[in-house]
């Protein structure tokens, strides 16, 4: 693919260990960084390492100008025409928590999620059940992990207007499936509910237009789109951001304070960005948008699907492999999560399979439950998966991955299957 030429701009891919290059298939967790992002970070720390917003000297003016440019780029990146709808947070987790703690929930209000939420979009609602007396419900997925629109409408009807917010993962970090967001949003609005999308796995990988979707809130992390760690974004319709309560207050959130009455707070986005910020991270977030825009989100999406088709066709030949999610790899974007239906550690002294892949081949994947523990526990309860199979393994792709890398990975998995050939399938 033509987009593979951009590999040359990613320093980490030029490393070698034991004569082998890295094969990085852990992109659902964190993506690698291109030169222009590293340069943007260095620019801040070497050229104008000052505080933004408070002083009036030329370093501060440059910080403010570059942060403003970055906020504008991020707004454009997701289809917003108002940079004031972009709130910088530390990550997707904080963005979701900001909405949860700032929303005007009343006792008995209901929040709906899917049944395969990342803990970042589950724990907050479980906490608010205890703290504010809200009710959390989930919409059970279909057998193939796709979304059940009919069941959603049934729940909305059952709740009789009590559903105030749908907070749902847009693209799952478990299996790469993307929910029908537009249909869900239209349905939720028809029943008087707002919608927050967890876009951590969608915004970096496919075209997103918040206006076309008519979504109320969107949370995502810059570290999953080739930007710095420690920076996330909350998009919200401006009037909704204004209506949210305060989340974190102090310096830069106020226009004035008094000893004998309440502070006067600034409007969004400053209302939510308290204290001295990660200016290098904010600025380099815009650089990450620039890099992805040069390639094209449609091209990235197409490339990832092609890789998923390629690895799926190779893995499904083996009866020992169980791939999580829809059968069609086009519905799983750039994520291939699978179980080996045998124990992959034959003794307690053995390293985990993913450790051995790293040590022997420089292949980096993720194993475990991927912070989607609720789904795994539910499927164990329903006996849809087997505890013997654990852990699950996740290979997740991005714009710089290749079919040749997949060949090396599949070869290593097939070597593992050969090692386990005398072990029965459970």
N, C-alpha and C positions, 0 to 999 in steps of 0.2 A: 504494500500500500504506500501511496505517496506520503502519507503522514509520518511514516517511519523515519523520514529524513530528520525529523525533529529530535530523534534520539541523540543526535550529535550535540544538542544544546542542554543535555542533562548530565551533569558531572558524575553523579553516582554510578551511572551505567558504564563509565570508563574504567572503573576499578577492576582489579583482578585479585583473586585469592587462590593460591595453589594452581596458578595458571589458567583458572577458569573465570569467566565474567559472572556477574550477578544475574540471577533470574528472579525478578521481583514480581511475585504474584500475590502481594498483600495490599493491593491498592484500595480495597474497601475499608481498610483501617487507616492507611496513610499513603499519600502519593509522593513520588519523588519530585525534586525541585529543579526547575530550569535555571539557566544562567541569569536571565533578566530578573527573576525573583531574588536571587542571591545578591545581585548588583543593587537592587532597590533597597534591600535591608542594609547593605554596606553603605549606601549613600547616606542613609539617615545617621548611622553611627559615626561615619567619618567626615561628613560635610556639614550637617546642621543638627547635632544631637541635643536638641533643646525641647522644652515643654511647649506644647501647643495650647493656644487659646488664652493664655494668661498675660504674657508679656507682649511688648510692642517692638522688639528688636527684629533684625532681619532674619535671624535663625528661626525665630518663632513664626514669622510671616511665611517662611518657606515650608515649615511643618504644616501650617494651616492650609496653605495652597495645595500641597501634595495630598493631604488627607481629604480635602474637598474633592480633588480630582478623582481619588480612589473611590470615594462614596458615589460619585457620579457614574463611574465605570461599572460599579457593582449594580447600581440601579438599572442601567442600560442592559447589563448582562442578563437580568431576569425579567426585563420588559416593563419596568416601572419608569414613569416619566417624572418622578419626584424623588430626588435624592434624600429628602427629609423623611422618607419612608424606610430608610436603611439605618438600622441601629447596629452598631458594633458590639459584639459580646465576646466572650472567651471561646465559645464553641456552640454547637447545636444544643448541647445539654443545657447551657445557661439560657439560650434563647427560649427554649421550651419552658424552663423554670420561670423565666421572666413573665411569660404569658400566664402560666398557672398561678403564680403568686399575686399577679397584678389584676387578674380578671375579677369582676364583681360577682363572684359566685355566692349563691344563697344556699342554705341547708336544703337538701333535696334535689338540687340541680344535678343533671346527669352529664357525664363526659363519655363519649364513645371512642374506642380505639379499634384497631384490628387485633387479631389474636397472635400476631408475630411482631410486636413492637420491640425495639431496642429498649433496654432498661431506662434509657434517658427519657423515653416517652411512655413509661409505665409507672416507674417509682413515684413520680410527682403526683400522679392521680391517686395512687394508693395512699400517699401521705395526706392529700387533701380530703380523702374520705374520712380520715381521722381528725384532721385539723379543722375542717370547715363543714363536715357533714355532707359532702357531695356524694354522688354515687357514680362508680365507674362500671361500665359494661363494655364487653368486646363483641365484635361482629365475627362469628366463626367463619373461617375460610371454607371454600369448597374442598373436596378431597384432594385436588391437585394444587392446593395452596393459592388458587386464584380467588378474587374477591366476589362475594355474594351480595349483589345489589338488592335482590329481593328480600334477603334477610335483613339488610340495613333498613329498608323501608318498613318492614314488619316491626322492628325495634322502635323506630321513630314513631310509629302509630301507637305502640304499646305505652310509650313514655308520655304521650298526650301533652306535648309541649314542654316537657321538663328537660329535654336535651338542649343544652346551651352551647356545647362545643363538641365538634368532632376533631380529635387530634390523632392524625393517622400518618403512618410511614408511607411516603410517596413511592419510593423504590426500596424494596426490602434488602437489608444487608445480609439476610439469611439466604435468600434464593434468587435475588435479582429481579423478582416480579414487580411490575409497576401497576399500581391500582388505577382504575378508571377515574382519575381525579375529577375531571370536568363533570361527569355524570353524578359523582358523589357530592360535589359542591352544589350543583343545581338542586339535587334532592334535599340536601341539608338546609339550604336557604328556603326552600319551599315549606319546610317545617319550622322555620324560625331559628335555626342553629347556625353558628359560625363555624369556620373550618380553619384549622392549623395543619399544615403539611410539614412533616419532617422530610426535608429535601436533601439530607446529607448525602444520599446515594443517587439522587436524580440531578440536582443542579450541576455537578461536575461532568455529567455524562451525556446529557441530552438537552435539546432546546426547551427552555422553560419561559413561559410568558404569563406573568402573574395577572395581567389585565385580561388576557383571553380566558384564562382559567377562572377569573373572578374570585380567586382565593383570598381569604381574609388575612391570614398570617402564613409566613413561610420561614422555616429555620434551616440553616445549613452551616457547614464548617469549611473554612478556607483551606485547611490542611488536607482535605480530600480532593482539592482541585489545584494541586501543584503550588499552593501558597504556604505561608508560614504556619507553624503550630501556635495555638493559643489565641486564635482569632476566629470568631464565628459571626454570623449575621442573623438578625431578625428583620424580616420585611413585614410590615403591617400597613394596611390601608390607613392613611394619615388620620382620619377622624377616629378610627379605632385605637390607634396609638395614643391619641389625645385622651380617649375615654378610659384607658387603663390606669390603674392606680400606680403609685410609685413603688419601685422595686429596690433600688440601691441609691441612696442619696448622699449628697456632700458636694465637694468642689466640682464646679462645672455644670451642675444640674440646676443651679439657682441664679436668679438675677439680683436678688437681695435677701439679706437675713436681718433679723432684729432680736433683741433680747426679751422683748415683751409681747411678741406675736409670731404667727407662723411665717416661715420663709415664703418668698415668692419664687416659684419654680419656672424654669424655662420650658418651652414647648419641645416636642420630639424633633430630632432624635436625642438632643442634649439632655432631655429629661431623664434618660436611662443610662447615660454614659458618665457615671460618677468617677471623679478622681483622675489622676494622671494615667494616661492610656498607653497602650503598646503602639506607639506611633510608627515604629518600623514595620510592625505587623499590618497595621492599617494601610500604609503606603504600598507595601509589597503585595497586598491583596489586589490592588489595581493592576499590578504587573502580572499577576497570575491570570486575571481576566484577559489582559492583552495577549498573553501567550495562547490561551485556549481559543480566543476569537480569531487569531491568525490561522489556526488549524481548521476551525469550524466544528461546532457541536454536532452537527449532522454527520460529519465525517467520523468523529470520535464514536458516536453511537453505532454507526454502520460497522466500523472496524471491530469494536468489542463484540458485536453480535456474530460477526464472521469468525472470530476466535472461539466464541462459545460453541458455535456449530462444530467447529473443527475438533475441539476437545471432547465434546459430547459424543460425536460419532466414534471416537476412539475408545472412550471409557465404557460406553454402553455395550460394547462387545463382550464385556466381562460380567458374568452373572454375579460375581462377588461385589460389584459396585452398585450402590443405590444412590441415584442423584435426587436431591431434594428439590421440590418445586415442579412447575409444569414440564411436561415432556418436551415441548417445543423450545429449543434454546433461544429462539427469537423473543420469547416471553421472559427470559432470564437475564437479559442484557449482558453485562460483563462479569457475572458471578456464576461459578460452578461449585456448588457445595455438595459433598457426597460422603457417604459412609462406606467403609469396607466391612462387609457383613461377617467379619471374623475378628477376633482379638488381634491387634497388631503388635502387642507386646507379649512375647512368649515367656518372659520372666520379668521380675521386678527390677532386675539389673539393666535391662535394655533401655536405651533412650527411646523417647517418643519418635514416631515416624517423621514428623515434621522437623525434629531436631536432626535426625539422620540425613534427611534431604538437604538441610542447610550445610551440615558438616561435609558431606560427600560430593554434593553437586552445586552448592551455592544457591539452591532453590529455596525461596522464601515464601511460605504459605502460612495460613492461620489454622489452628486446630482448637477445638473446644466447643463452646455454645454461642460464641460471638455476641455476648450480652443480650441474647434473645432467650434467656433461660425459661421464661414463661411458656413459650411455644414448645420447647423440648420437654418440659415437665408435663404439659398437657398431652403431648403425643405419647409419652411413656404411659401416662394414665390410661389413654385410650388404646394402648397396645398397638400403635401404628408404627413404632420403632422399637428397637431392642437395645437394652442397656449394654449388652455384650459388644455392640457395634462401636461404642464410644471410644475416642472422641470423633466428632465430625471433622472433615477437612474442607477448607474453602480456598479455592484458587480464584482470585479476582483480578481482572485485567484492566489495563488502561491504554492510552494511545500509543505508548512506546513498546508494548509487548508484541511478540512475533509468534508465528506458527512454529518456527524452529525451536523456540524456547519451550513451547508446548510438547514438541516431540521429545525433548530431553526429559521433561517432567513425566510424560506418560510412560516413557521407557523406564524411569525409576519406579513408578507405581507398578508396572508389570513385573519388574524384578521383585518387588515386594510380594506380589500375588504368587509368584513362583516359589518364593520362600515359604509361603503359607499354604501351599497346595495340599498338604496332608491334613490341614486343620479344617474341620467341617464348617459349612455355612450355617449360621444361626438365623 
